Amino acid sequence: MDLEMEFEVTMMPVLADCSRQRLRSFCMSLLKYGSNINERVTIKEVIAAFQESNIKLPGRAMQLISEVYLDSKGIDFHRLYKRLETAQSKTGRDSVRARQLLGDRRHYNQISEEAKDADFLRRIEEQLVQCQHYFELESYRAGCLRLDTSRTGRLSLDQMKQLAREHALPIYGALLTNLLNRCDDEKNGYTSWPEFMNFLTKAMETYSTNNLGKPKLGTNKPRLEQGSVITKVKRNSVCFNEPGLSSYGTFQKPTVSGVAHKLVSSKEHKVPGQVPANENHIIQERSVPDPSDEIDLRLSQEDSKVPTKEFVINGKPVRLVMPSNFQQSSQPIIDPPQQRLKLDWVYGYNGKGVKNNLHMVSNGDLLYVVGHMAVLFNHKGHKQRHYKEHTAFITSISVHGDRIRVATSQSRYLLGSAQIRIWRSDNLQTVGILEDETHLVNTYSSLMFCVPHERLSSSLDSATRSAYCNQLLVGEQRDSVHVSVWDIGTQSKLATTPVKTDKLCCLGFNPVLPLSVVTLGKEHFQWWKFDRAKKRITPEKEPNFGGPIAALTLLRNCLLTSGKNGVITLWKYGYHLDRIIDIGISLPSVSYGNSLLYFSDILLVGTATNSIMVHEIHCNSHGMPRNLMLFDHRYAQGVAGDIVSMATFHDKDNPKLVICSGSSGDIILYDTERQEVVASTIIPDVMLTSMAVSASGVYLLVGTQKGTVMLYQVEVKDEFVLKKVAVKTLSKSKVGLVSVSPKGSLISAVCHCTVYLLAWKEGEDNENELTQIGKFKTPSYVGPVTLLDWSVETNNGSHILRLFSMSSLQTSLWDPLKMEMLTSLHPLHSCSWSTHKLPLLYTTAGVWYSKQCIEDGLQCIDVNIKKKLIAVCSKQGYLCLFRYPCTTSGAFSHTYRCHIQPGDILFSSPSLVLTHGSIDSCIMQWKLL
């Protein structure tokens, strides 16, 4: 059998259980990894793409991929994906067969609009029959009129859903969503609320006709007094919360037999953990059924004494519990804190996203880009300066011939346009902004100043030399690729021309002929002639080029080149470039050098894995370089992929350590006092999605994309070593959160809405294992669990687990030993917690009323109790510093610009705040002043 056919047969059983959406996701991952000149990917990137798409790969399949699709440049992923599509088309999967039948309408049952509307009315009536609470239709109509200020008869989907919660509409879930979409005839996100009311009116008329003699909805209220409690609830009884009537008892809807919850007054008492008055309570899924047919539900007298206060967060009323150690001030302080923040250090380097990202300016500082910042690093004094004027990711960088002026570009982001900023490296002042007048440019992919050769420069007059040096060659990414020449003196575009390539990799001026231009791209190598008088660029010749070369630099009378195979080669000048030696640098192919910089017998290599490696050059007796020696330290190092998590590392010898993990398996230990990397290692062949450290600092816990939890023992005395202790596969979906209890006896892991509880024990023959002791699941309408925390104190011998969902702003408390959700408010009032990162607490609720959180949304938060400070990151990249506590609206803060898209925030010490981005692979260290 042909090898490619054997691969197809091997993959067919796997693809039979794989949807077309997942296969397209696999294709998108390959396109992301293969965005290079050769359109090839590595073996590791193929494995990562399969893991990201949750496609299990048979062992023989990986060997066949290497034999069939691997060539000298890498794996041809286009050919690989086409074969996978062919294999899936032969599996007989329903979605594939449906796609093959697309266009033949005989295979579809046509349903008229009248039939669909009748089905809506029938389903609405069914939910009205199940409704057990009072609902007033006219009150709902008045609410629609109140919000429809423009009298257009249309409200947004969010407004309609908010009204449904406020007025306790008996329609919920998928039926409500589908009905709102049905009334959105223009499909623009705005529902015709009069048409929506017609559906409700017709359904209620049918309901009243078919239920003669029964109480009608909207006419009789249930006879329940405020504070009354239902004392007996039948198993499997179906009742709903009454979010619109705060004076009547609330009911809950169990989803698993043997499950019931305490029913309390929604006005005075709530299920613990800031349950909004307009949301259903979190539903517990128990692993052990209750033996009794009826469950006695009594209101705790202790809960009635717990002080609470109601806030309105994002339009939802939320009742929060006041901690026992908190004393409410009669006049809350709303002034900003006396302390301020100053950006102290930036960890990381962008070696893959920005080409030629390593330069030296006039005062000897190294210049490189990370995220939306340009970093100037004084390697002798170990200090940093930062240019922070960009509002989007920096895409390219170039240094002027005077080595003072710098050009950096950014892509189009949100409402901002793509632009090039000209600034000075000595005082960090912006001297000019270049923008295309047509606003058609999506991004500027490459920049290069004209730097005439010394001999040519000395023969030119000052005006001509200045004109040449002010020429800036720019690669523009529009609908197609263009190349343009700008004059930074007049800040005008001199000429532009399209380029026949899909991707432009680099460009430059000829230092001897400043009006000659070269461009290099995907299957493209072209020389151009720039006519300054006629302001046009014309093609000259197209040489034959073998490539690929990732970076190059001059070294005395030689040329150093770095290839994507990880080899750095030394070439001797002559009529032909003769290879002298392949200098011994052990760079893996995925960590090739993207930038090279030589000075004072030191060679800096900016790698594609986001680090700057330092090498010392050794020369022979003739002064020719013969090899390089790698220094132990690196000037900058970041994770190769996205940052997954960061946490304080508890070490007695060095309390200033912070540990960081990346999606590609990187684990890096930073010293925030010395501002350098202490150690780093890589967990091979995994895609990390979460990380946690035990309170003792001995154990490291990570979650993976494939639903696996791995426990490691950490050693940092002589070298940074991770010793694998145990591995446990929990689910097919990724592990989004992991955490270790304060005493280290329990481990919690979250996969979307499911929480797994694990215990670690030593097995036979000194083999360790992680044992699952139980799990519970939150319902889909609550949303996924985004944060979890442990209580410091124990309750009946167990630490309490606190879960929070950002989508619904709900918190629940769980007893991990009994696998029960706690319905008492007392733990929220009396317990202290291991972290202060929960976004919605009584002592921090005031930050939700700030301008940044209202306009941008709150992304993450942390509290410094000793300094009485709250640090908040908004979703649009603003870092805010508030006073602690903040319990009222109108509080002021100090605001700073941090990451474009923040990921998390951490008080690593009493005087330091750390933030990391979600996609810029850098950590910012802020110092309290």
N, C-alpha and C positions, 0 to 999 in steps of 0.2 A: 504494500500500500504506500502511496505517496505520502511524504512526511506532512505536507500541508493538509492533505485529506485526513491523515491520522489525527492531527491537531483538531480538525473540525469535529471528528467523531468523538474525541475525548471531551470537548467542551459542550457538546449537545446536552448531556444530562444536567449540567450546571445551568446552561442558558434556558432550559425548560422551566426552571423556577425563577428566572430573572426577567423582570419587566423591561419593556422598551425604554422607559424613563431611566432606569438604572443603567442600562447599556449606553444611553446618551450621556448620562453623568460620567461614565467611564471615559467616553470620547472627549468630553470637556476637560477632564483631568489630564488626559494625554496632550490635548492642545495647549494646556497651561504649561506643562513641563517641556513640551517640544517647541516652544516659541524661540527657536534659534535659527541660524543660517541653514543648517543641514536638515532641519525638521526631523530630528532623531531624538530618541529618549534612551535613558540607561535602564539596565535591568532593575535597579532599585526604584526608579521612577515608575516603571510598569507595575511592580509589586505594590507601590504606594497607591497607584490609581485603582488597582483592584480592591485594595483595602478601603479606600475612600468610598467606593461604590458598593461595598459589602458584597462582593462577588467572590465566592470561594474558588480557589485555583487548585486543581489537582496537581500532584507532584510531577507527573509526566508532562503536563502542559507547559510548565515553565522551561523544562529541558527542550521541548519542541519549539518554543518561542525563540530560544537562543540559537537553535540549529537552523530554523527556517527564516526568521526575520532579522537576525543580527548580521550587520556588515561592519566594515571598518569604521564607519561614522556613528554607529549606534543601531537601535532597533527602529525599523520602518513602521511607525505606529499607524500610518494611513492604511497600509496593506493589512496590518494586523486587525484593525477595526472592521474593514470590509469583510474579512474572513469570519469574524465573530457575528456580523450581521447575517451572513449567509448561513452560518450554523444555526442561528436562532430562527431563521425563516423555515428551517426544516424540522423544527421541534413540534409543530402543531399547536403552539400556544395560542390561546383565544385572542389575545390582543394582536398577535401577529396575523392571525387569520382575518380578524376584523379589518386590519389595515389593508390586506390584500383584496378584501371585498369592498374597499372604499370606492364610492362612486356608483355602485350598483344598488339603487334604492329598493330593489325588490327584496333585499335581505333585511330591511328595517320595517318595523311597524309604525306607520304614521299615526300620530295622535293629534287630534284637533285641539285648538285652543280652548273650545268650550268643554271638552272632556278633561283637559288639564285643570280648568277652573273648578269644575265639579269635584274633581279629586281633592283640590285644595279645601273646598267647603266641607267635604266629608271628614278630612283629617283635622280641620279646625274644630268641628263639632265633637270629634272623639276626645280631643284635649279639653274641651269645655266640660264634657261629662266627668272627666277625672278631676277637674278643678274643685278644691275644697275650701276656697276662700272667696272673699268679697271682691268684686271687680265692677267698676263704674265706667261705662262706655263714654258718657258725656264728659267725664273728667279727663279721659284720655284725649278726646277731641279738643278740649280746651287747651291741653298741653301742646298739641300740634299747632293750634292757632297762635299760641304764645311764642313758639320758636320760629314760626313762619312770619318773620317781621317784614319781608319783602312782598308777601302775599302772592307768591308764585305757585303755591300748592305743592311745593317740593321741599323735602328735608333730606339731609345726608343719611347714609346708612347708620353711621355712628349715633346721630341724634335720635333716630327711630329706635335703635336698640337701647339707648339710654332712657327714653320714655317708657319702653317696655319694662325696664327694671324698676323705674320709679313708680309706675302705676300697677305693678304686679300683673302684667298681661299674662293670661293663662296659656299663651302660645310661647314656646321656647324651642331651643335647639335648632335642628336642621329645618324644621317646618317654618320657623320664624325667618331664618336666613333665605330660604327658597321663596317665601311669600314676598319678602322685601325685594328680592331680585326680580320677581314677576311684575311688581309694580314699578320697577325701574325700566320703563319702555325705551328710554334713550340710551341705556347702558352707560351712563356717565357717573354712577355712584350716588345719584339723587333719586329718592323714591317719591312717587305721587301719593302723598298721604291721604287725600280724599278717596282714591281708589282702594287703598289699604283699608280705610274705614268702611267702605262698601262691603268688602269681604267679611269684616268682623260683624257688621250689622246683619247681613244675610245669614251668617252662621248662627248668630245668637237668636234670630227669629226662628230658624229651623229647630234650634235647641229648645226654645220655649214651647214650640208647637208639639214636639215629641216628648216633652217632659211635663205634661199638664199635672197640676197638683203639687209639683215640687217647687222649692224656692228658686226664683229666677235670679240669674246673675245681675248684679247692679241694683237690686231692690232690697234684699235683706242681708244684713251683716250677721256674721256668726256671733252667737251669744257667749263671748268669752270676755271676762273682765281682765283688766290690766294686772299682770303679775300672776295670773292663774297658770297652773301647771297640769298637763295631762299625766296621770299617774300610771296608766297602763297602755301599752302599745302592742298591737298584734304583730307577730312576725310577718315580714313581707308586706306590711301596709304601705301604701303609696300616698304620701302627702308632700306638699311643697312648702318651701319658705314663703312667707308673706312679706316681701320686701317693701311693699308700698304702704302697709299699715303698721306703724311702729307700736300701736297700742294693743295688738293682739298676739297670741301665742304663735311661735314659729314651728314649722314642721320640717322634717327632713325626708329625703327619698333614699332609702337603703338600696344598694345594688347587689348585695350578696346576702343570701339567706343566713340568718344568725347574726345579723348586724343591725344595731339600732343605736341611736344617739340620744343624749339628753335634750329634752325640749324645754326651752326657757323663753321668757319674754324677750322679744327682740328690742324692746325699748331700754330695759334696765340691764339686761344681761346678754352677753354674746358668747359664742363658742370662742375659746381663747385664741389669741394671736391675731388681733385686728381683723376680724371677719367683717366685711362691709355689710351695712344694713340692706344693701340692694343686691346681694349675691347669695347663692346657695352655699351651704357649708361644705367643707371638704368631706368626702365620703371615704370611710375607712374600709379596707378589704382585709378581713381577718383570715389567718391561716388555720385557726382552731374554732369550730362552730360553738356557739353557746348552747348548752344542753337544755336550757329552759325554753318553753314556747312563748312566754311572756317575760318582758324585761321591765323591772321596776325602775322608773326614772324619777328621781327626787332632786329638787333644786338644792344645791349646797348653801347652807347659811353662811359659810365662810366666803363664798363668791359674792354675796350681796354686800359685803363690806369692802370689796376691792374697788379702789377709786379708778374711774375711767373718764375719758373725754372724747367727744366726737369731733373728727376733722373731715373736711371735704378734700379728697385727693383725686385729681384728674376727673372731677365731676362726680365722684363716688363718695358717699358718706362712709367713713371708716371710724370705728370706735377702738381707741388704743388704751392700753393698761398702763397706769402710772407705776413706776418701780417703787419699792418700799423705801429705798435710800434716797429718794428724790424729794426735795422740798420746793414746793411751788412758790415763786416769788410774786408778790403783789404787783410789781411793775417789772416785767421781763425786760432785760437789756437787749436792744436790737442793734446796737452799734457794732461795727466790725471789730475783730480782735486787735490788740496792740501788736501782736506778732505779724510779720509778713514773710512771704516766701521769695526765695531767689534761686534761680536755676543754677545748680552747683556742678552737675556732671551729666553727660549723656553716654550711656553704655550702648555699644552696637556700631554697626557699619553696614552700609548698603552696597554689597559687592556684586549682586546679581541684577538688580533693577536699574543701576546707573553705570554706564560704561565710562572708562577712564576716570574713575572716582578716587584719584589720589594725586595731590599736587603739593608743591611747596611755594609759599609766598615769600616776599622780600625779607621779612624778619626771621625766616627760618622755621616758621610754624607749618605743620602739616595741615593740609586742607582736604576734607572729605565730606560727604553728604550722608545723612541718615534721616529718613522720614521727610519732614518739611523743614529741616534745619541744616545749615552748613556749619560744620565744626572746625574750629582752628585750634590745633593741639600743639602746645609747646612741650616737646618731648624731653627737653632738658630740665625745665622747671616743673614738669608734670602739672600743667594747668590747661584749662580749656576756655575758649571764647565761642560765642554762638551768634550766628546771624539768623534771626527769627522772624523775618518779615514776610515769608511766604505763607500763603493760606491753603496750599495744596502740596502734594508730594513733589519734591524736586526730581525732575526727570533727566537733567543733564547739567554739566558744569564745565567751564573753561576759564583759564587764567590769562589775563592780558600780558603782552610782552614786558610791561614795566613791573610785573609780578606784584602789583598792588590792586589793580582793578580786577574784579571777578564778575563773570556772567553766570547766572543760574536761572533755569527755566522751570516752570510748573505747568501742569496740564489743566484743562478745564475741569472745574469742580463746583457742583451746585450751581449757584447763580454767577460765579466768577468765570472769567475768560482765561484762556491760556496766555501766559505772559513771560517775558524775560526781564529779569531785574539785574541792573548793573550797580555794583556796590564796591566799596573800598574795604580792603582787608585790614587796614591799619586802624580805622575808627568805626568800622561796621556801619557806615552811613550809605544810604541809597543815593546814587547820583543819576539814575535814569530808569525808566520802565518802557520796554518795547512791547507793543501790542499790534496785532494785525487789524487793520481798519475794517476788514470784511467780517471779522469774528467767525471765520470758518475753520480756524485751526483748532483741532482737538488737543494736540500736545506738540511740544517741541522735543523731538527725540534726540537730537545731537546739536552740540555747539562747538565751535572752534574759532579762536582768534587767529588772525594772520600774524605770524612772528617771523619777520625777515631774517635771513642768515646774517651773521655779524659782518662778513665782508661786504655783502650787498647793502646792509644798513649804513655802514660807514661811508659808502660812496653816494648816498642819497642826501638831498637837502632836507631840512627839518620838516617842511610842509609836506613833501612827498612821503617821508618816513612816517609822519603822523597819520597821513591818509591811509597808508597801508596797514599800520598797526591798529587803526580804529575799525578795520573791516572785520565783521563777524559773520562767519558762515553758519547757517542755521538749517537743520533738517525739520521740515514741517509735516505733521501727520494730519491730513484732512480726510476727505473721502478717498483721496489718493495721496501718494508721497510727493512732496515738493522740496526743492532746495532754494534757499534765498540768501542774499548777501545784504547785510545791514551796515549802516554807518552809526556807531554809537555816539559819535560827536554830535551829529545832527538828529540822532534818534529817528532815522528814517530808513525805509526799505529801498535799496538801490535796484535790485533785480530779483526775479524769481523764475523758476522753470520746473515743470513736472519731471519726475524720475520714474523710469520703468522698472519698478521693483515693488514687492509687497511690503518689505521691511527694510529700512535704512539702518545700517549698523554703525557706521562711522564715516567721517568726512574730514577734509582738511585742505589748507593752502600749501602750495609748493613754497618752501622757504627761500628758494633761489629765484623762482618766478612767481611773485605774489599774486599775479592775475590768472594763475593756473590752479584749478580746483580738482580734487579727486573725491569720488563717492564710492562707498563699498556697502553692498547690501545683500539680500537674499538672491543668489544667482545673478549678481550684478557687480560690475567693476567698471567704472567709467571716468575718463578724464574730460574736464570741461574748460572752456576759456571764458573768463569774465571780462567784458568790455565795459569799463567804468564810464566812458563818455556816452555810449549808446544805451547804457543801463540794461544790458541783457547778458544772459548766460547761454552759450552754445556748446554742444558736444564736440569733442575733438577726436578721441579714439577710445577703443574698448579693448584693453589688453587681456591676455589669457592668464587666469589666476587659478592656482590649485587649492590654496587655503586648507583648513581654516586657522587663523591666528587670532587669539583673543586679545592680546596686548603686546606692546613693544616699547622699548626705551633704548636710548643711546648709552653706551658704556665705553668711555675713552674712544678707541678707534674700532670699536666693535658694536654689534647690534644684539640686544637681548630680546628674544621673543618668547611668549608663553602661549602654548597650545591648549586645546580643550582635553588633551590626553594627560594633562598634569605635568608635562615635561617643559622645562625652561632651557632654551637652546641659545648658544653663543655663536654669532656669525661674524666673519671677518670681511671688512670692506674690500672691494676690488671691482674689477669689471663684472665679475659674477660674485654673488654672495656665497662664500664657502663656509660650510659648517665646520666649526672648530671642535665643539664638545657639547654634549648634552649634560648640563650642569645637574648634579645630583640633588634634586629636591623631591622629596617623597610626598607629592600631592596626589590624592585620588582624583579620578577623572571628574567626579562631581564637584571637586574643590579646586578647579583650575584657576590660574591667576587671571583675573579680569583687568587688573591695573598693575603697572610696574613703575617704580620710582627709585632712582639711584642718586645717592649723595654720600660723600666722605666714606667710601668703601662700605657703605651700608645699602643693601637692596631691600626695599619694601615691596611686598607682594600682597595686593588686595584680592582676596579670593572670592569665588562665587558663593562660598558658605558663610559670608559676612564676617570675615576677620582680616586683620592686617598682620601679616607674618613678617618678622624682622630677621634678615640674614646678613652675616658678615662675609664679605668677599675676600678670598685668599688668592693671591697672585703668585706666579712663578718668578724666576729670576729675571725674565725679560719684561716683567710688568704686565703680563697677560693673565687675565683671570683663569683659574683652573678649577675651582669648586666653591661652594657656599657652605657656611655653617649656620644652622638654625639656632637662634637664641631661644632661651627658655620662655621668655615673656613675649607677649604680643601687645602692640600699641592699642588695639581695639579688638573686641570679640563680641559677637552676638549670636543668637541662634540662627540656624540655616533657614528654618521655616517661620511660621507665626509663633508668637509667644503664647503658651498655654496657661501658665500660672507662675506666680512668684510668691515666696513666703520667707519669713524670718527663719534662719537656721540656728538652732539653739546649740551653741558650742561654748564650753566653759573657758577655753583658752582665748577665743575671739568672739565676743558677743555682737560684733558688727557685721556678721556674715548674712548674706541674702542668697537664697537658692532660686534658680530660674529654670524652667523647662520649656522646650520648643516642640512643635508638632513633629519635627523630623527625628526626634529622639535625643536631642541635645539636653544635657544637664550641666549647668554652669553655676559655679559658686563665686559670688562677687564679695569683695571686701569694701564696704561703703566708707570706711575711714581712710583707707589708702587709695581708694578709687581705682581698683584694678581687679583683674580676674585672678582668683586664687587657684582654681583648678577647674577642669572641665572633662566630661566624658560623654559617651554616646551609647544609648541603648539601641542595639542594631535591629533593623528589620521590623520596626513598629512605628505606628503613627499615634503619638500621644495626644490625649484630649483633656487630661486633668492630672493634678498632682497635689499631694499633701505630705507634710512632715510631722512625725510624732513629736510630742512635747519634749521628749528627752533628746531629740535630734539623732537618735540611733537608727530609726527606720524611715524609709522613703516609700511612699505609696503612689502608684501611677495607674491611670486608666487609659485604655487604648480605643482606637476606632473600631476594633473588632469585638468590643464588649468584654474585654479581659481586664482583670485587676492583677497587678504584679506588686509584690512586696520585696523591698531590697533592704539590706543592712548596709549602713553608710560608715566608711572609715576615712578619716581625714588627717591622720597623724603624719605619716610619711608621704603618702600620696592619696589622691582622691580615688577611692575604690567603691564600687557598688557590687555587693554580693547578693545574688538572687536567693531569696528565702522561700517564697511560695508563689504560685500562679493559680488563678481561678477564673474560668470563663463563665460569665453571668448571662449574657444575652447576645443577640445578633446585632443589636444597635450599639452605638458608641456609649462609653461611660462618661457622662458629662461632668460629674462631680464625685470626688472621693474625700473622705475625712476619717480621722482617727480620734477615738474618744480620749478624754484627758488622761486617763490611766493607761491607755493603750490596749485595753482588753477587747474592744469592739471596733469594727471597721464598717463604715457605711459607704455605699456606692449608689449613684443615681443614674438610671438610664431613662431619660425623658420623664415619664410620670411614675416610674417604678423605683422604689427604694429597696436595696438589698442590704441585709445585715449579715456581717461575716465575723467569725472568730478564728483566731490563729492558734494553732496548737502543734506540738511536736508529735510526729507519728513514729512508727517503728523504724529502726535502723537510722535514727537521727534525720529522718525525712520530715520536713515541715509541710503543712498543708493549711489552706484556708477553707473553712467549713461554713457553708451557708446555713444560718440558723433561722432564717425567715425573710419574708418580704411583704411589702404592702404597696398599694397603688392609689394614687390620687385620680379622681375622675377627669375626663377629657375637658369638661367645661371650666375646670379650675386652671388648667394649663400646666406646663412642665415645671418641675422644681428647679429653681435657678440658684438657690442658696440654702445651705444647711449649717447648723451650729449645734454644739453640745453645751449642756449646763455644767457649771463647775461643781455644784453640789449634786448629791445623789438623792433620788426619790425611791424609797424602798429598795435600796441597794443598786440602783441603776441610774446612770446619767440620762437626762431627758434630751431627746432629739427634737430640734426646732427646724421646721421646713418653711420655706418661703417661695412663692411664685410671683415673679415680677409682672406677668401678664394679667393676673387677677388681683394682685396686691393682697393676697391672703396668706396667713401663717397658720400652721397647725403644730401641735405638740404631740409627741409619741413616746410611749414607754417601750424601748426596744426589747426588753426581756419578755413582756407580756404581749407584745405586738398589738397594742391597743392605742387608739388616739385618746389623749387626755381631754376631758371636757371641763376641767376646772380652770378658772382664771388665776388661781393662786400662784402657780409656778412663774407666770409672767410677772407677777407682782413681787415675789420674794426671791427668785433665783437670780444669780449672776451667771454670765455666759462667757465662753472661752474667747469669743471674738466680738467685735462691735461693728461688723460689716453689713448687718441687716439694714436694708434701705428704709424700712418703715417702722420706726419706734417712737414712743411718746416723746423722748428727749431730743429727737432729731426731726420731728415732723414738720417743723417750721421751714426747713430748707426746701421743701416741695413747693413753697409759695414764692421762691426766688425767681427772678426773671429768667435765668439760664435754665432752670429746671422746668419752668412753664413752657418756654419757647422751644427748647431743645430736647428736654426729657432727661431724667436722672439715669446715669449709667452705673456708677459705683460710689461707695461711701466708706469712710473709716473714721474712727473717733479716737482722739488722744485724751483720755480721762485726766491724766496728770496736768497737762498743759491747758485743759478745758478748750479743746479745739475740735472742729469738725471739718474734714476735707472731703470735697465732693467733686466728681467729674461728670460733666454733662455729655450727652451723646455726640454733640458737635465739637467737642474738644476743649471745653473751658474747665479750668481748675479753680474752684472756689474755696475760700477759707472762712468759716463761720465760727462764732462763739459757741461754746457748749455750756449748758443745754440751749437748744433752739426750739421752743415750743409754741411760737406764735408767728403769724405772718408779718411781713414788713421788715425782717431782719436783713441787715446789710452785710456784705462780705467783700474780701479782697479777691479779685478775679484775674486770672492769668491764662494765657494761651498755652496749651500743652500739645497733645497728640491730635492728629486729624480725626481719628476714631479711637478713643481710649478703650482699654481693656479692663484694667483694675487699678486700685490705689491702695497704698499700704503705709502706715506709720511704722517704719522699720526700727526706729529708735525715738526717744523723746524729742530729738531735734531734727529728724530727717523724714521727708515724705518721698515715697517712690511711686511713680506711675509707669505703666507700660501700655503700649499701643496694641491694638488687636491685629493690625496688618503691617505695621512699619518695623517690626522686629527690633525695637529699641526700648531701653529703660531710661527714664529721666529721674535724676536725683535732685530733690529740692531741699534747700536748707532754710530752717526757721531763723529769722533775724529778730 
